[in-house]
Amino acid sequence: MGQSDSEGHTGRAFRGIMKSETALAILAVLAIFYTAYAAQNLIAPITASVVASFILSPILRMRLFRRLPAALVSAVLVITLIATFCLGVFLLYGPVSEWAQKIPEALNRLRHDTAAFSEPVQQMQEASETVEEVARSMGSKQPAQTVIVREPGLLQQLMAVAGQKGASILVFFVLLYFLLTSIEVLYSRIVSSVEKAGEKEKARRILRTIEREISHYLASITLINIGLGAVIGLSMWALGLPDPLLWGALAALFNFVPYAGVIAGMALTGFASYIAFGNLADAFYAPLIYFFWNAIESQIVTPTILGKRHTLNAAIVFVSIVFWGWLWGVIGAVLAVPILVIANAICAHVEHLKPISYFIDGSPRPHTPLPE
């Protein structure tokens, strides 16, 4: 009897400890995400640098660059990225500015063309505002006081945003350089931290496998998106839409964000067609072409190149995009799928994390019937 009571007391104590550990783990995760949200201008570029290092690190081991100093090859890679970024901004700044100046006039014209549809909604809104005014005047006999909140000017806001984004871009490129130069040292430190001698080779093999899978996936997606952007840009040129280079570049960038990127690209090309051609009927051709090429890419090209090895659960991908987009905005939405790929690769090769990979992975698995 005494032994039974002792075992029961031990079991309750163990469950209490497990509950407290679970609560602490949940609080720790929430604290990490809160920190990531509050310090997004710092943590987001750091995450982007890690992702980029997975793509570029295999280049350092290519036979062509193996005998050269890692610092030299890393500097060349980072400078090439900076030059490409600056060239893209230089080429696209002019067209973006011109289209931005046309937006107010196009919106007024769009309101006029859609007046038959928007007039009932506007009347309902005006009636609602009138009812609210009457209710306010009946409920209060004192004259309403107007509070004016002075906000920073547009120029000040733009300068503040430019300063934050400029600092984030600087952090991204500088950290990427240091990650590339010290990637081998980091790997060796991770392997040496493993206590058991027999596990060191396994740890080294896991690191190489994770790097190979992630770099293969991200490099393949980057090349696919560049090809998609080229095809869409040529299609917009054949359609007669001005600045086809701009729409091709945007299509390549938007395609890094599944689902939402396609919708944003279709909306932008449709609105640009309305501005360029002047009527709603011709504005539908560009989005249809955009959707057609995206369907070819997502249903044929990407599955053929990547195969089933890198298939992800569509629901998990959608949740990841929504979460990271809410946390970090556009950069979070872009990094959502690469983060998911990295997590899946790590979980698939670490024994006690394999159940997580089972849910992230979208490749077909042998069907296991549920117990009745």
N, C-alpha and C positions, 0 to 999 in steps of 0.2 A: 504493500500500500504506500509506504514511504517512498519507495523507488519510483512508483507511478506518479506521485505528487511532484517529486523532484524533476522527472522528465517533463511533466506538464509545465512546471515553472520555467524550465530551461527553454522549452519550445516557445512559450509566450515571450520570454525575454529576447529570443532570437528574432521572432517576428517583429517585436518592437524595434530592435536595432535595424532590421531590414527596412521597416517603414521610415525610420528617421533618416537612413542613408538614401532612400528613394526621394524623400522630401528635399534633402540637401542637394542631391543630384539635379532635381527639377529647378531648385532655386539657382544653382550654379549655371545651368543652361540659360535660364531667363536673364541672369546677370550678363552672360556673354552676349546674348542677342541685344540686350539694352545698350551695352557698350558699343556693339557694332553699329547700332542705329545712331547713337549720340556722336560717335567719332567716325562717321561714314567717310568723311573727306580724307581720313588717314587710313582706315582699315580697308576700304574698297580698293584703292590703288595698290595696297600691299597684296591683297588677294589676286588682283589682276596680274601683278608681277609674278606671283607664284605660278599662275596658270600659263603665262607666257613663257616662263622658264622651262616648263614641261615640254612645250612645243619646240623650243630652240636648243635645248641641251643636247639632243642627239646629233645636232650639227657639229658640236665640238668634238665628237668621237669619229667623225667621218675621216676616211683615210687621207683626204686632201688637207685637212686641218689638224691631224693628230700630232704632227711634229712641231706645230707652231705653238707659241705660248697661249694659254687659255685667256689671259688678260687681253691680248691683241685680238684674238678672234671674237671675244665678247664685245670689245669696243667697236669692232667693225659691224657686228650684228646690231648693236644698239644704235650706232650712228646711222645705219641704213634705215632702221625703223623710224628714227627721228626725221630723217630726210624725207621718207615716204609720207609721214604724218604732215610735215610742213608743206610738201608739194600738194597733197590732197586739200589742205586748207586753202592754199593759194589758188588752186584751180576752181574750187567750188564756192569760194567766198563771193565772187562777182555774181554768178547765176543765182545764188541764194538771196543776195541783197535785192536783185532785180525782181525776183518773184515775190519777195516780202513787200515791196512797194506796191505791187498790184493787188494785194489781198484786200485792202479796204474797199476799193472800187468794185472788186468782184463780189464781195459780200453784199454790198448794196444792190448790185444787179441780181444776185441770187435771191435776195428777199423779194425783189420785184417779180421775178419769174415764178417764185413759189408762194406768191401772196394768196392764191386761191386755197392753198393748203394751210398756211400759217395764220390767216385772218381769224378763223374761229377760235384758235388757241389764244391769240392776242386779245380778242374780245373777252374771253373768260378770265384772262389775267387782269385786265383792266377792271372788270366787274368785281373780282376778288379784292383788288386794292381799294376800290370804292367802299366795299362793305367794311373792310378793316379800318378805313378812315372814319366812317360813321360810328363804328363801335368805339373807337378811341375818343371821339369827340363827346359821345354820350357818357362815357365812363369817367371822364375827367373834365372839370370845369376850368382848371388852370391852363393857361396857354402852354403849348408844348415847347420845350426847350431843345434847342439844336446843339449837339455836341460835335465839334469839328476835331477830327483826329488827323494830325499832320504826319504824313508818312514820308520816308526818304524819297527823293526824286528818282526818276527812272535812271538817270546817269549814275547816281550813287549806287543804286541796286545792281546795275550792270557791272560796275567796277568791282563791287564786293563779290559777285558771283564769278567774274573773270579771275579775281585774285585767288579764290578758293580752288577753282578748277585748274588754274595754272600751277598752284602748289601741288595739287594731286597728280597732275601730269609729270611734274618734276620728280616727285616721290616714286612714281611708277618706273621711269626710265633709270633713275639712279639705283634703285633697289634691284631692278632687273639685271643691271650690269654686275652688281656684287653677287647676286645669286648665280649667275652664269660662271663667274670666275671661281666661285667656291663650291660648286655643285658636287665635285668629287670629294672634297673635304667633308661636306655635310653627310654624304653617303657613308664615308668611312667612319665618321663619328657615330652614326646611327648603328652601323654594324658592330662597332667595337663596344657599344653600350649593351649589347646582348650578352648575358652572363654565360650561358651554356655554349661551349665550343662547337658542339654539333649544330646549334641553331644559327651560327653566324653565316654559314654558307646559304642557309635557307633564307635568312633575312636579306642577304645580298641579292639572291635570285628574285625575291619578291619585289625589291626596289626596282630592279631592272625591268621586270615584267610590267609593273605598274607604270613606269615611265614610258615603256614602249607602247602599251595600250593607249595611254592618255595622249601621247604625242601623235600616234597614228590617227586617233579619232579627231583631235583638234586640227591637225594639219589637213586631214581629208575634208573636214567641214569647211575650213578656210578656202581651200581650192575649189570646192563645189560652189561656195557662195560667190567667189570671184567669177566663175563661169556663168552662174545664174545672172549676176549683175551685167556681164558682157552681153548675154542674150537679150535681156530685158532692155538694155540700153540701145542695142541695134533695132529691136522691135519698136521702141518709142521713136527712133529716128525714121524708120520706115513709115510710121504712122503720121509723121509730120509734127510731133510734139517738140518744141524748142528745148535745147539743153539736154540732149539724151545722155550725155556723160553724167550729169547730175542724177538722173533717175536710175541709171545703172549702178552708180556708187551707192545710192541710198538703198537700192534693192539688195546689194551685197551685204551692207551693214544690217539692214532690217532682218535679213534671213538668219542672223545669229540668235534672234528671239523667235522661237516657234510660236505659231498661232497669232500672237499679237503683231508680230512683224509683218505678216502677210496682210492683215487688216489695215495697218497703218500705211503700207505701201500702196494698196488699192485705193485708199481714201485720198492720199496725196496725189497720185497720178490722175485720179478722177477729177479732183478739184483743179489741178493744173490744166487738164484738158478743157475744162469749162472756161478757165481764164483764157486759154489760147484760141479755142474754136468758137466761143461765144454762145453756145446753146447746150441744153441739157442732153439732147439726143446724142451728139458726138462725144459727150463726156463719158459715155459708158464703154467705149471701145478700149481705152487704155487699161481700166481696171480688169476687164475681161481677159485681155492679153496677159496682164500681170498674173492673174489667177491661173491661167492656163499653164504658163511656164513654171509657176510654183508647184502646181499639181504634178507636172512631169518630174520636177526635181525631187519632191517629197515621196512620190509613190514609185518611181522607177530608178532615178539616178542614185540617190542616197542609199536605198536598200541594196542596190547592186554593188556599189563600191564598198560600203561598210559591212554588208552581210548581216547575219544574225548575232554576231559576236558583240556588237555595240548597241543592240536594241534596248531601249529603255521603256519602262512602263509609262504609257501616255498620261495616265492620271497623275502619277508622281511628277512627271515633267511639268504638267500644268500647274500643280500646287507649288512646285519649286519656283516657277516663273512668277506666279502671283506673290509668293512670300518674299523672294529677293527683290522683286520690283517694288513692293511696298517698303522694304527695308532701305534700299539704296537707290531707288528710282531707275533710270534708264540703264545705268551701268550694272545695277543688280540684275535686271532682266537679261542683259547680255551674258553675265557671268553665271546665270542660274543653271544652264545645262552643263557647262564645263565643271562647275562645282559638283553637280550630280554625278558626272562621269568619274571624277576623281574619287568621290565617296564610294561609288560602286566598285571601282578597281581595288581600292584599299580593303573594303569589306569582303570582297570575293577571295582575297588572298590571306586574310587573317581569320583563323579558325573560329573564334568566338564571335566574330562579326558577320559570319556568312548568312545568318537569318535576315539581316538587314539587306544584304545584296539580293536575297531571294525576292524581296518586295520591290526593289529598285529595278531589277533586271526585267526586261520585257520579252526576252527570247522564249520560245516554246520549251516547256519542261514536261517530263513525263507526268501524266495525270494520275494523281493519287486520290482515290475516292474518299469522301468524307465519311466518318463513322456514323452509322445509323443510330 
